[in-house]
């Protein structure tokens, strides 16, 4: 790698966080229309983590989560994953469907979670494209319900283990006064990370 992702400067981190926050702001508008109620999303923290440390940071590899996986292609290659604890996924589904004690594994609820993840990822990718002048596309979302470690191992196999670091964004959803925590994870190969940080440096 040309850039040491583990040694990002404060300005580089601030620029990446600003790109995410703008993307989240756009996602809020789309989600509000989808849910037909007020939505607030905050990204209180941004971390750069060694990929092998990510499962522990997120609660342990055996922690079961509802995940939405999307592949990124174009000028950069990698994956974007939204991960929600089971209770968080259930809360989101119940607010959208107005049902109680909902089963998040039904096809309609899996589809809802996929759509939330796709809206967030699409807005994030649009921000990266606009600010860094990159041509990026994301795949259709794939919803999974599995142990966190298994989800990350699956992505690493797909990427032929070409990932050293992950960009991790804490994500706080506030829907109808309910606070729901999740995680937004981006995994790019080393060349893609070089491209992103190089464009960030030009921007700042």
DRENDO-1510 file (C-alpha; in Angstrom, 1 decimal, always signed):
<recs>
REC; n; res; u; v; w
REC; 1; UNK; +0.0; +0.0; +0.0 .
REC; 2; UNK; +1.2; +3.5; -0.8 .
REC; 3; UNK; -0.7; +5.0; +2.2 .
REC; 4; UNK; -0.7; +3.6; +5.7 .
REC; 5; UNK; -4.3; +3.4; +6.5 .
REC; 6; UNK; -3.5; +2.8; +10.1 .
REC; 7; UNK; -1.9; +6.2; +10.3 .
REC; 8; UNK; -4.6; +8.4; +8.8 .
REC; 9; UNK; -4.2; +12.1; +9.8 .
REC; 10; UNK; -6.9; +13.9; +11.6 .
REC; 11; UNK; -7.8; +15.8; +8.5 .
REC; 12; UNK; -8.1; +12.6; +6.5 .
REC; 13; UNK; -10.4; +11.1; +9.1 .
REC; 14; UNK; -12.4; +14.3; +9.3 .
REC; 15; UNK; -12.8; +14.3; +5.5 .
REC; 16; UNK; -14.0; +10.6; +5.4 .
REC; 17; UNK; -16.4; +11.3; +8.3 .
REC; 18; UNK; -17.8; +14.3; +6.5 .
REC; 19; UNK; -18.4; +12.2; +3.3 .
REC; 20; UNK; -20.2; +9.6; +5.4 .
REC; 21; UNK; -22.3; +12.2; +7.2 .
REC; 22; UNK; -23.4; +13.8; +4.0 .
REC; 23; UNK; -24.3; +10.3; +2.6 .
REC; 24; UNK; -26.3; +9.6; +5.8 .
REC; 25; UNK; -28.1; +12.9; +5.5 .
REC; 26; UNK; -29.3; +11.9; +2.0 .
REC; 27; UNK; -30.3; +8.5; +3.3 .
REC; 28; UNK; -32.4; +10.0; +6.0 .
REC; 29; UNK; -34.6; +11.7; +3.4 .
REC; 30; UNK; -35.1; +8.4; +1.5 .
REC; 31; UNK; -35.7; +6.4; +4.7 .
REC; 32; UNK; -38.2; +9.0; +6.0 .
REC; 33; UNK; -40.3; +8.5; +2.8 .
REC; 34; UNK; -40.0; +4.8; +3.0 .
REC; 35; UNK; -41.0; +4.6; +6.7 .
REC; 36; UNK; -43.4; +7.5; +6.5 .
REC; 37; UNK; -42.1; +8.9; +9.8 .
REC; 38; UNK; -39.3; +11.0; +11.1 .
REC; 39; UNK; -35.9; +9.3; +11.0 .
REC; 40; UNK; -32.6; +10.5; +12.5 .
REC; 41; UNK; -29.3; +8.7; +11.9 .
REC; 42; UNK; -26.1; +9.6; +13.6 .
REC; 43; UNK; -22.5; +8.4; +13.1 .
REC; 44; UNK; -21.0; +9.1; +16.5 .
REC; 45; UNK; -17.7; +7.3; +15.9 .
REC; 46; UNK; -15.4; +6.3; +13.0 .
REC; 47; UNK; -12.7; +3.7; +13.5 .
REC; 48; UNK; -10.0; +2.1; +11.4 .
REC; 49; UNK; -9.6; -1.5; +12.6 .
REC; 50; UNK; -7.3; -4.4; +11.6 .
REC; 51; UNK; -9.7; -6.9; +9.9 .
REC; 52; UNK; -8.8; -9.6; +12.4 .
REC; 53; UNK; -9.9; -7.3; +15.3 .
REC; 54; UNK; -13.3; -6.3; +13.8 .
REC; 55; UNK; -15.3; -9.2; +15.3 .
REC; 56; UNK; -14.2; -8.5; +18.8 .
REC; 57; UNK; -14.8; -4.7; +18.4 .
REC; 58; UNK; -18.4; -5.5; +17.3 .
REC; 59; UNK; -19.1; -7.8; +20.3 .
REC; 60; UNK; -17.3; -11.1; +19.4 .
REC; 61; UNK; -17.3; -13.4; +16.4 .
REC; 62; UNK; -20.1; -15.5; +17.8 .
REC; 63; UNK; -22.4; -12.5; +18.1 .
REC; 64; UNK; -25.4; -13.1; +15.8 .
REC; 65; UNK; -26.4; -10.2; +13.6 .
REC; 66; UNK; -28.7; -9.3; +10.7 .
REC; 67; UNK; -26.4; -8.3; +7.9 .
REC; 68; UNK; -26.8; -6.7; +4.5 .
REC; 69; UNK; -23.9; -7.2; +2.1 .
REC; 70; UNK; -23.3; -5.2; -1.0 .
REC; 71; UNK; -20.3; -5.5; -3.4 .
REC; 72; UNK; -18.6; -2.3; -4.6 .
REC; 73; UNK; -17.2; -2.2; -8.1 .
REC; 74; UNK; -15.8; +0.4; -10.5 .
REC; 75; UNK; -12.9; +2.6; -9.7 .
REC; 76; UNK; -12.7; +0.9; -6.3 .
REC; 77; UNK; -13.4; -2.7; -5.3 .
REC; 78; UNK; -14.7; -4.1; -2.0 .
REC; 79; UNK; -17.8; -4.6; +0.1 .
REC; 80; UNK; -20.1; -2.6; +2.3 .
REC; 81; UNK; -21.9; -4.4; +5.1 .
REC; 82; UNK; -24.6; -3.0; +7.4 .
REC; 83; UNK; -24.9; -5.1; +10.5 .
REC; 84; UNK; -27.7; -4.9; +13.1 .
REC; 85; UNK; -28.1; -6.7; +16.3 .
REC; 86; UNK; -31.2; -8.9; +16.3 .
REC; 87; UNK; -33.2; -6.6; +18.5 .
REC; 88; UNK; -32.2; -3.6; +16.4 .
REC; 89; UNK; -33.4; -5.3; +13.2 .
REC; 90; UNK; -36.6; -6.3; +14.9 .
REC; 91; UNK; -37.2; -2.7; +16.1 .
REC; 92; UNK; -36.8; -1.3; +12.6 .
REC; 93; UNK; -39.1; -3.9; +11.1 .
REC; 94; UNK; -41.8; -3.3; +13.8 .
REC; 95; UNK; -41.7; +0.5; +13.2 .
REC; 96; UNK; -42.1; +0.0; +9.4 .
REC; 97; UNK; -44.8; -2.7; +9.5 .
REC; 98; UNK; -46.6; -1.5; +12.7 .
REC; 99; UNK; -46.5; -5.1; +14.0 .
REC; 100; UNK; -45.3; -6.4; +17.4 .
REC; 101; UNK; -43.1; -9.4; +18.2 .
REC; 102; UNK; -42.2; -9.6; +14.5 .
REC; 103; UNK; -40.2; -12.4; +13.0 .
REC; 104; UNK; -37.2; -10.7; +11.2 .
REC; 105; UNK; -36.6; -13.8; +9.2 .
REC; 106; UNK; -39.8; -13.6; +7.1 .
REC; 107; UNK; -39.3; -12.7; +3.5 .
REC; 108; UNK; -41.0; -9.3; +3.8 .
REC; 109; UNK; -38.9; -8.3; +6.8 .
REC; 110; UNK; -35.7; -9.5; +5.2 .
REC; 111; UNK; -36.6; -7.4; +2.2 .
REC; 112; UNK; -37.2; -4.4; +4.5 .
REC; 113; UNK; -33.8; -4.8; +6.1 .
REC; 114; UNK; -32.2; -5.2; +2.7 .
REC; 115; UNK; -33.8; -1.9; +1.6 .
REC; 116; UNK; -32.6; +0.0; +4.6 .
REC; 117; UNK; -29.1; -1.3; +4.0 .
REC; 118; UNK; -29.2; -0.5; +0.3 .
REC; 119; UNK; -30.4; +3.0; +0.9 .
REC; 120; UNK; -27.6; +3.7; +3.4 .
REC; 121; UNK; -24.9; +2.1; +1.2 .
REC; 122; UNK; -26.2; +3.8; -2.0 .
REC; 123; UNK; -26.1; +7.2; -0.3 .
REC; 124; UNK; -22.6; +6.6; +1.0 .
REC; 125; UNK; -21.4; +5.5; -2.4 .
REC; 126; UNK; -23.0; +8.5; -4.0 .
REC; 127; UNK; -21.1; +10.8; -1.6 .
REC; 128; UNK; -17.8; +9.0; -2.3 .
REC; 129; UNK; -18.5; +9.3; -6.1 .
REC; 130; UNK; -19.4; +13.0; -5.9 .
REC; 131; UNK; -16.6; +14.2; -3.5 .
REC; 132; UNK; -13.8; +12.0; -4.8 .
REC; 133; UNK; -14.7; +11.9; -8.5 .
REC; 134; UNK; -15.0; +8.1; -8.6 .
REC; 135; UNK; -17.1; +5.9; -10.7 .
REC; 136; UNK; -18.6; +3.4; -8.3 .
REC; 137; UNK; -21.5; +1.0; -8.4 .
REC; 138; UNK; -23.0; -1.3; -5.8 .
REC; 139; UNK; -24.6; -4.6; -6.2 .
REC; 140; UNK; -28.1; -5.6; -5.2 .
REC; 141; UNK; -28.2; -6.3; -1.4 .
REC; 142; UNK; -27.9; -9.7; +0.1 .
REC; 143; UNK; -29.5; -10.2; +3.5 .
REC; 144; UNK; -27.9; -12.7; +5.9 .
REC; 145; UNK; -28.6; -13.7; +9.5 .
REC; 146; UNK; -25.4; -15.3; +10.9 .
REC; 147; UNK; -22.6; -15.1; +13.4 .
REC; 148; UNK; -20.5; -11.9; +12.8 .
REC; 149; UNK; -17.3; -13.8; +12.4 .
REC; 150; UNK; -18.9; -16.0; +9.7 .
REC; 151; UNK; -20.1; -13.0; +7.7 .
REC; 152; UNK; -16.6; -11.4; +7.7 .
REC; 153; UNK; -14.9; -14.7; +6.8 .
REC; 154; UNK; -17.3; -15.0; +3.9 .
REC; 155; UNK; -16.3; -11.6; +2.6 .
REC; 156; UNK; -12.6; -12.2; +3.1 .
REC; 157; UNK; -12.9; -15.4; +1.0 .
REC; 158; UNK; -14.7; -13.5; -1.7 .
REC; 159; UNK; -11.9; -10.9; -1.7 .
REC; 160; UNK; -9.2; -13.5; -1.7 .
REC; 161; UNK; -8.0; -12.2; +1.8 .
REC; 162; UNK; -6.8; -9.0; +0.2 .
REC; 163; UNK; -8.0; -6.8; +3.1 .
REC; 164; UNK; -5.9; -5.5; +6.0 .
REC; 165; UNK; -8.1; -2.8; +7.5 .
REC; 166; UNK; -11.8; -2.0; +7.7 .
REC; 167; UNK; -13.5; +1.3; +8.0 .
REC; 168; UNK; -16.0; +1.0; +10.8 .
REC; 169; UNK; -18.8; +3.5; +11.4 .
REC; 170; UNK; -21.0; +3.2; +14.5 .
REC; 171; UNK; -24.6; +3.9; +13.3 .
REC; 172; UNK; -27.4; +5.2; +15.6 .
REC; 173; UNK; -30.9; +5.1; +14.2 .
REC; 174; UNK; -33.6; +7.1; +16.0 .
REC; 175; UNK; -37.0; +6.1; +14.8 .
REC; 176; UNK; -40.1; +7.4; +16.6 .
REC; 177; UNK; -38.0; +8.1; +19.6 .
REC; 178; UNK; -36.5; +4.6; +19.7 .
REC; 179; UNK; -32.7; +4.5; +19.6 .
REC; 180; UNK; -31.3; +1.6; +17.7 .
REC; 181; UNK; -27.6; +0.8; +17.3 .
REC; 182; UNK; -26.0; -0.7; +14.3 .
REC; 183; UNK; -22.7; -0.9; +12.4 .
REC; 184; UNK; -21.7; +0.1; +8.9 .
REC; 185; UNK; -18.5; -1.6; +7.7 .
REC; 186; UNK; -16.5; -1.0; +4.5 .
REC; 187; UNK; -13.8; -3.4; +3.4 .
REC; 188; UNK; -11.8; -2.3; +0.3 .
REC; 189; UNK; -8.7; -4.0; -1.2 .
REC; 190; UNK; -5.3; -2.2; -0.7 .
REC; 191; UNK; -5.3; -0.6; -4.1 .
REC; 192; UNK; -8.8; +0.8; -3.6 .
REC; 193; UNK; -7.8; +2.2; -0.2 .
REC; 194; UNK; -4.8; +3.9; -1.9 .
REC; 195; UNK; -7.2; +5.4; -4.4 .
REC; 196; UNK; -9.6; +6.7; -1.7 .
REC; 197; UNK; -7.0; +8.2; +0.5 .
REC; 198; UNK; -5.2; +9.7; -2.5 .
REC; 199; UNK; -8.4; +11.4; -3.6 .
REC; 200; UNK; -9.1; +12.6; +0.0 .
REC; 201; UNK; -5.7; +14.2; +0.1 .
REC; 202; UNK; -6.4; +16.1; -3.2 .
REC; 203; UNK; -9.8; +17.2; -1.7 .
REC; 204; UNK; -8.2; +18.6; +1.4 .
</recs>
